[in-house]
């Protein structure tokens, strides 16, 4: 954020890159090994392609940005949207303070105590997400009685189970 201070549109582009695991190498944007045109990134960031191009140039000029954006990789997407089709469980936890430690660990412990396997755990970055959440996808549905246990975890504001 500090490197792009004064350029709010470039910051929008950088956010789109980070949120989608897109890297910048040799003046181009990649999703892993797939090159993406600047105009597509611009549409998502709601800026024109020239702003995307200028953002790429800025990233490549600043060594602290270049090293970060060169090594970003897409981690794939969450199974949340397709969980019901695979009979997977989903628990979404909204913290009071996303920087409070222990919420993920305590959530995982409660699930493990029930002998339920975790397929994915995704934690939104509090710097990038306006309402960060912990989303845990499990091998089986989450028993309803676990909801009250999740709510007792220090720092948990809200729990949704799908």
C-alpha positions as CSV (number, residue, x, y, z in Angstrom):
1,X,0.0,0.0,0.0
2,X,2.8,2.3,0.9
3,X,4.5,1.9,-2.5
4,X,1.3,2.8,-4.4
5,X,0.3,5.6,-2.1
6,X,-1.1,8.5,-4.1
7,X,-2.2,6.2,-6.9
8,X,-5.6,4.8,-5.8
9,X,-6.4,3.2,-9.2
10,X,-3.0,1.4,-9.3
11,X,-3.8,0.2,-5.8
12,X,-7.1,-1.3,-7.1
13,X,-5.1,-3.1,-9.7
14,X,-2.6,-4.4,-7.2
15,X,-5.5,-5.7,-5.0
16,X,-7.0,-7.6,-7.9
17,X,-3.6,-9.2,-8.6
18,X,-3.1,-10.2,-5.0
19,X,-6.7,-11.4,-4.4
20,X,-6.5,-13.6,-7.5
21,X,-3.0,-14.9,-7.1
22,X,-1.7,-13.2,-10.2
23,X,2.0,-12.6,-10.8
24,X,3.8,-9.9,-12.8
25,X,6.8,-11.0,-14.9
26,X,8.6,-9.2,-17.6
27,X,5.8,-6.7,-18.2
28,X,3.0,-9.3,-18.3
29,X,0.4,-10.7,-15.9
30,X,0.1,-14.4,-15.2
31,X,-2.2,-16.8,-13.5
32,X,0.5,-19.4,-12.8
33,X,1.7,-20.0,-16.4
34,X,-1.3,-18.5,-18.2
35,X,-0.8,-15.0,-19.5
36,X,-3.7,-12.6,-19.0
37,X,-4.3,-9.5,-21.0
38,X,-4.3,-6.1,-19.1
39,X,-7.7,-5.2,-20.5
40,X,-9.3,-8.2,-18.6
41,X,-7.6,-7.1,-15.3
42,X,-8.8,-3.5,-16.0
43,X,-12.4,-4.7,-16.3
44,X,-12.2,-6.4,-12.9
45,X,-10.5,-3.5,-11.2
46,X,-12.8,-1.0,-13.0
47,X,-9.9,0.9,-14.5
48,X,-8.7,1.2,-18.1
49,X,-5.9,-1.0,-19.5
50,X,-3.4,1.9,-19.4
51,X,-3.8,2.0,-15.6
52,X,-3.0,-1.7,-15.5
53,X,0.0,-1.2,-17.7
54,X,1.3,1.7,-15.5
55,X,0.7,-0.5,-12.4
56,X,2.8,-3.3,-14.0
57,X,5.6,-0.7,-14.7
58,X,5.5,0.6,-11.2
59,X,5.6,-3.0,-9.8
60,X,8.6,-3.8,-11.9
61,X,10.5,-0.6,-11.0
62,X,10.2,-1.0,-7.2
63,X,12.3,-3.9,-6.1
64,X,10.1,-4.6,-3.0
65,X,7.0,-4.9,-5.2
66,X,8.8,-6.8,-8.0
67,X,9.9,-9.6,-5.7
68,X,6.4,-10.1,-4.2
69,X,4.5,-10.0,-7.5
70,X,7.1,-12.2,-9.3
71,X,6.5,-15.0,-6.9
72,X,2.7,-14.9,-6.3
73,X,0.9,-18.1,-7.4
74,X,-2.8,-18.9,-7.6
75,X,-3.7,-21.3,-4.9
76,X,-6.9,-22.4,-6.6
77,X,-10.4,-21.7,-5.5
78,X,-12.4,-22.6,-2.5
79,X,-14.7,-25.6,-2.6
80,X,-17.3,-23.5,-0.7
81,X,-19.5,-22.9,-3.8
82,X,-19.6,-26.6,-4.8
83,X,-19.5,-28.2,-1.3
84,X,-23.2,-29.1,-1.3
85,X,-22.8,-31.1,-4.6
86,X,-20.1,-33.2,-2.9
87,X,-21.8,-33.5,0.5
88,X,-19.0,-31.5,2.1
89,X,-19.5,-29.4,5.2
90,X,-18.9,-25.6,5.3
91,X,-18.4,-23.5,8.4
92,X,-17.8,-19.8,8.0
93,X,-16.6,-17.8,11.0
94,X,-16.6,-14.0,11.2
95,X,-14.2,-12.8,13.9
96,X,-14.5,-9.7,16.1
97,X,-10.9,-8.9,15.2
98,X,-9.3,-10.8,12.3
99,X,-5.8,-10.3,13.8
100,X,-6.7,-12.1,17.0
101,X,-4.6,-15.3,17.1
102,X,-6.0,-18.8,17.8
103,X,-9.4,-18.7,16.0
104,X,-8.3,-21.1,13.2
105,X,-6.5,-23.4,15.6
106,X,-9.4,-23.7,18.0
107,X,-11.9,-24.2,15.2
108,X,-9.7,-26.9,13.7
109,X,-9.4,-28.6,17.1
110,X,-13.2,-28.7,17.6
111,X,-13.6,-30.2,14.2
112,X,-10.8,-32.8,14.8
113,X,-12.3,-33.8,18.1
114,X,-15.4,-34.9,16.2
115,X,-13.2,-37.0,13.9
116,X,-14.1,-34.9,10.9
117,X,-11.4,-34.3,8.3
118,X,-10.8,-30.8,7.0
119,X,-10.5,-30.5,3.2
120,X,-9.7,-26.7,3.1
121,X,-9.3,-23.8,5.4
122,X,-9.2,-20.4,3.9
123,X,-8.6,-17.2,5.9
124,X,-9.3,-13.9,4.3
125,X,-6.5,-11.4,4.7
126,X,-7.7,-8.6,7.0
127,X,-5.7,-6.1,5.0
128,X,-7.5,-7.0,1.7
129,X,-11.0,-8.0,2.8
130,X,-13.5,-5.5,4.4
131,X,-15.1,-8.3,6.3
132,X,-12.5,-11.1,6.7
133,X,-13.7,-14.6,7.4
134,X,-12.4,-18.1,8.2
135,X,-14.0,-20.7,5.9
136,X,-13.5,-24.3,6.7
137,X,-14.6,-27.0,4.2
138,X,-14.9,-30.5,5.8
139,X,-15.2,-34.0,4.5
140,X,-18.7,-34.3,6.1
141,X,-21.4,-32.0,7.2
142,X,-20.8,-30.0,10.4
143,X,-23.1,-31.2,13.3
144,X,-25.4,-28.5,14.5
145,X,-24.2,-28.7,18.1
146,X,-20.8,-27.5,17.1
147,X,-22.2,-24.1,16.3
148,X,-22.4,-23.2,20.0
149,X,-18.9,-24.5,20.5
150,X,-17.6,-22.3,17.7
151,X,-19.4,-19.3,19.2
152,X,-17.5,-19.9,22.5
153,X,-14.1,-19.4,20.8
154,X,-12.7,-16.1,22.0
155,X,-12.9,-13.5,19.3
156,X,-15.7,-15.2,17.2
157,X,-18.5,-12.8,16.4
158,X,-20.6,-14.9,14.0
159,X,-20.9,-18.5,12.7
160,X,-22.6,-19.8,9.6
161,X,-22.9,-23.5,8.8
162,X,-23.9,-24.7,5.3
